[in-house]
């Protein structure tokens, strides 16, 4: 029979070192998983603070505008620079923007 390449105590030491590292990795995983707190009864979602508004029709700068939620339609219409002959009677300028919207100015 051939002798092993390493003596018994050296093999035992190598096995102990590998076992120690596996144990450390396990502990790291165990404690990092405990840090995550999940509240299943009150889930929290990341919300986008902006809304996109598409402005078309009789404006000098038609296109998509990105404004904060709660901004007024009037602010977006002013950004689009309404032409002089445009009719704004059908548009509620004082309404707040809470979601994506399309405004067609005639």
C-alpha positions, 0 to 999 in steps of 0.5 A, spaced: 500 500 500 501 507 498 502 512 504 497 518 503 500 524 501 499 528 507 500 525 514 494 524 518 494 530 523 495 535 516 489 532 513 485 533 519 488 540 520 486 541 513 479 538 514 478 542 520 480 549 516 475 547 511 469 545 516 471 552 520 470 556 513 463 552 512 461 554 519 462 561 518 459 561 511 453 558 514 452 563 520 453 569 516 447 566 511 443 565 518 444 571 521 443 575 514 436 572 513 434 574 520 435 581 518 430 582 513 423 583 516 417 582 512 410 585 514 405 581 510 399 584 513 402 591 511 406 591 505 409 597 502 410 598 495 415 603 492 411 609 488 413 613 482 413 620 484 412 623 477 406 622 472 407 622 465 402 627 461 401 627 453 399 634 450 397 634 443 393 639 439 394 647 438 400 647 442 407 650 440 411 644 444 407 638 444 409 632 447 410 628 453 411 632 460 413 628 466 411 632 472 410 631 480 404 627 482 399 632 484 401 638 479 395 642 476 393 641 469 394 648 468 402 647 469 403 642 464 398 646 459 403 652 460 409 648 459 406 646 452 405 653 450 398 654 448 397 657 441 392 664 441 386 661 438 386 654 442 380 653 446 381 651 453 373 651 455 373 644 455 379 642 460 379 643 467 385 647 468 385 646 476 384 639 476 390 635 479 394 630 476 395 623 479 396 618 473 398 618 466 393 622 462 393 625 455 390 632 454 388 634 447 387 642 446 383 644 440 
